[in-house]
Amino acid sequence: MKGKRVGIIGRGKIGSSLYEKFTGLGATIAFYYGRSEEVLFASTLRENGIDGVFLAIPTTDKGISAARYIETSVNAGIPIFTCEKGALAYHAHKFKKRLPEFGYSAAVGGGTMILPYLTQRMRGGKQEVTIRGVMNGTLNYIFDQVSRGVTLGAASSEAERLGFAEPGATNVLSLINGELADVSMKACVLHNVALSHEEVITPDVLDTSYLSDEELEAIGEPGSGYRLVISFTKRLKKEDSDAIHVFSHATGEGWYIQGQFVRANGSSRYAWLPVGVENVLVVEEGKLGIDGRYRLYGDGAGAGPTTSAMINEFASWKK
Ligand SMILES: NC(=O)c1ccc[n+]([C@@H]2O[C@H](COP(=O)([O-])OP(=O)(O)OC[C@H]3O[C@@H](n4cnc5c(N)ncnc54)[C@H](OP(=O)(O)O)[C@@H]3O)[C@@H](O)[C@H]2O)c1
């Protein structure tokens, strides 16, 4: 990284980790912006010699600021690497044809590289395919702990303490529902980036059902064994009878997208579920999986894995 000049937007958990890593790698930090410096961005980019911009801001505005940063940067011909998902969930219509111009591997799955993996697997087009996954490390961590007998309150505080949770939660219900908003964005990003030809969807069409206090109490009962699973299928599959619906949508290009809390305890059907903060993607290709079953596991949250994915993407970037 010696000789590279990079800019970082966001000085929180991810931004500060990027700062530390780039400094350690010998890169020059050309700028390190917080919210109040957004107005300077376009003029800063006109200065010579910025090799890459790193975007690490939260989605508090349905991705409007993030989309603006991405557009400004790609229009200036400077690659930008984002771990924010609102831009590709709510504004994908602007970026669908410009995906090769910026990096977004860390927007879903932290360091797991789910998006490039799935894009590659889907390249040939598939008639029959079932994709299932866990794409929110925080919820997986919390409900994995709960399935082992830890209380929901203790598991949630620990997830916050470890820095996994999205910013802004004020209590357990708002934490969990905030993560559901995160998952619905990720489902859209995955669809928009890796599955659809032209169609883009936004979280508005998923119409996410947020949990009530009573539902949270039921699925948060220690040992109850619920986990949030997202699926993308070419045929509508029946929900488990004891599943709790979170979202579902049928796209114009023939994908059925479902998010549901399933009761996984002791069921061999869900033996593939990851532990802790891990994410997983399970892809079954061909009728009844005749063309193979593939699994990708990895750390789905945390500053270390997320920033490594962003830096790796930059290091292997080809114009
Ligand atoms: N933490 C993780 O494990 C993880 C994993 C994968 C992806 N992500 C994603 O990474 C992003 C950042 O997460 P984080 O945990 O680092 O958040 P964070 O700790 O809350 O930090 C957010 C930072 O963004 C800045 N910011 C907000 N709006 C801005 C704007 N318009 N222009 C410039 N700076 C702005 C804030 O600046 P001020 O202080 O000036 O308000 C703050 O420094 C989120 O989109 C999150 O979903 C996080």
The ligand as an SDF file (V2000), in Angstrom:
LIG
                    3D

 48 52  0  0  0  0  0  0  0  0999 V2000
  -19.8010   -2.4760   12.4830 N   0  0  0  0  0  0  0  0  0  0  0  0
  -19.8230   -3.5880   11.7250 C   0  0  0  0  0  0  0  0  0  0  0  0
  -19.4990   -4.7120   12.1520 O   0  0  0  0  0  0  0  0  0  0  0  0
  -20.2350   -3.4930   10.2620 C   0  0  0  0  0  0  0  0  0  0  0  0
  -20.0760   -4.6200    9.4250 C   0  0  0  0  0  0  0  0  0  0  0  0
  -20.4260   -4.5060    8.0660 C   0  0  0  0  0  0  0  0  0  0  0  0
  -20.9340   -3.3010    7.5900 C   0  0  0  0  0  0  0  0  0  0  0  0
  -21.0870   -2.2430    8.4390 N   0  0  0  0  0  0  0  0  0  0  0  0
  -21.6100   -0.9930    7.9120 C   0  0  0  0  0  0  0  0  0  0  0  0
  -20.6080   -0.0060    8.0250 O   0  0  0  0  0  0  0  0  0  0  0  0
  -21.2060    1.2730    8.1080 C   0  0  0  0  0  0  0  0  0  0  0  0
  -20.5550    2.0360    9.2560 C   0  0  0  0  0  0  0  0  0  0  0  0
  -20.7670    1.3210   10.4500 O   0  0  0  0  0  0  0  0  0  0  0  0
  -20.0210    1.7250   11.8100 P   0  0  0  0  0  0  0  0  0  0  0  0
  -20.2830    0.5710   12.7160 O   0  0  0  0  0  0  0  0  0  0  0  0
  -18.6140    2.1390   11.5350 O   0  0  0  0  0  0  0  0  0  0  0  0
  -20.9130    3.0180   12.2330 O   0  0  0  0  0  0  0  0  0  0  0  0
  -20.6140    4.0940   13.3680 P   0  0  0  0  0  0  0  0  0  0  0  0
  -19.5810    3.5510   14.3060 O   0  0  0  0  0  0  0  0  0  0  0  0
  -21.9160    4.5430   13.8700 O   0  0  0  0  0  0  0  0  0  0  0  0
  -19.9190    5.3180   12.5800 O   0  0  0  0  0  0  0  0  0  0  0  0
  -20.5560    6.0620   11.6650 C   0  0  0  0  0  0  0  0  0  0  0  0
  -19.6590    7.2200   11.1980 C   0  0  0  0  0  0  0  0  0  0  0  0
  -20.2300    7.7090    9.9700 O   0  0  0  0  0  0  0  0  0  0  0  0
  -20.1930    9.1240   10.0060 C   0  0  0  0  0  0  0  0  0  0  0  0
  -21.2090    9.6710    9.1010 N   0  0  0  0  0  0  0  0  0  0  0  0
  -22.5570    9.5500    9.1540 C   0  0  0  0  0  0  0  0  0  0  0  0
  -23.1200   10.1770    8.0910 N   0  0  0  0  0  0  0  0  0  0  0  0
  -22.0950   10.6950    7.3660 C   0  0  0  0  0  0  0  0  0  0  0  0
  -22.0250   11.4650    6.1770 C   0  0  0  0  0  0  0  0  0  0  0  0
  -23.1340   11.7860    5.5070 N   0  0  0  0  0  0  0  0  0  0  0  0
  -20.8070   11.8310    5.7310 N   0  0  0  0  0  0  0  0  0  0  0  0
  -19.6740   11.5130    6.4070 C   0  0  0  0  0  0  0  0  0  0  0  0
  -19.6700   10.7870    7.5470 N   0  0  0  0  0  0  0  0  0  0  0  0
  -20.8810   10.3890    8.0150 C   0  0  0  0  0  0  0  0  0  0  0  0
  -20.4150    9.5000   11.4500 C   0  0  0  0  0  0  0  0  0  0  0  0
  -19.8800   10.7740   11.5780 O   0  0  0  0  0  0  0  0  0  0  0  0
  -20.2750   11.8110   12.7150 P   0  0  0  0  0  0  0  0  0  0  0  0
  -19.5630   11.2750   13.9280 O   0  0  0  0  0  0  0  0  0  0  0  0
  -19.6950   13.0700   12.1800 O   0  0  0  0  0  0  0  0  0  0  0  0
  -21.7710   11.7970   12.8340 O   0  0  0  0  0  0  0  0  0  0  0  0
  -19.5870    8.4050   12.1520 C   0  0  0  0  0  0  0  0  0  0  0  0
  -18.2330    8.8030   12.2240 O   0  0  0  0  0  0  0  0  0  0  0  0
  -22.7070    1.0270    8.2760 C   0  0  0  0  0  0  0  0  0  0  0  0
  -23.3460    1.2270    7.0360 O   0  0  0  0  0  0  0  0  0  0  0  0
  -22.7830   -0.4370    8.6880 C   0  0  0  0  0  0  0  0  0  0  0  0
  -23.9910   -1.0470    8.2850 O   0  0  0  0  0  0  0  0  0  0  0  0
  -20.7360   -2.3080    9.7540 C   0  0  0  0  0  0  0  0  0  0  0  0
  1  2  1  0
  2  3  2  0
  2  4  1  0
  4  5  1  0
  4 48  2  0
  5  6  2  0
  6  7  1  0
  7  8  2  0
  8  9  1  0
  8 48  1  0
  9 10  1  0
  9 46  1  0
 10 11  1  0
 11 12  1  0
 11 44  1  0
 12 13  1  0
 13 14  1  0
 14 15  2  0
 14 16  1  0
 14 17  1  0
 17 18  1  0
 18 19  2  0
 18 20  1  0
 18 21  1  0
 21 22  1  0
 22 23  1  0
 23 24  1  0
 23 42  1  0
 24 25  1  0
 25 26  1  0
 25 36  1  0
 26 27  1  0
 26 35  1  0
 27 28  2  0
 28 29  1  0
 29 30  1  0
 29 35  2  0
 30 31  1  0
 30 32  2  0
 32 33  1  0
 33 34  2  0
 34 35  1  0
 36 37  1  0
 36 42  1  0
 37 38  1  0
 38 39  2  0
 38 40  1  0
 38 41  1  0
 42 43  1  0
 44 45  1  0
 44 46  1  0
 46 47  1  0
M  CHG  2   8   1  16  -1
M  END
$$$$
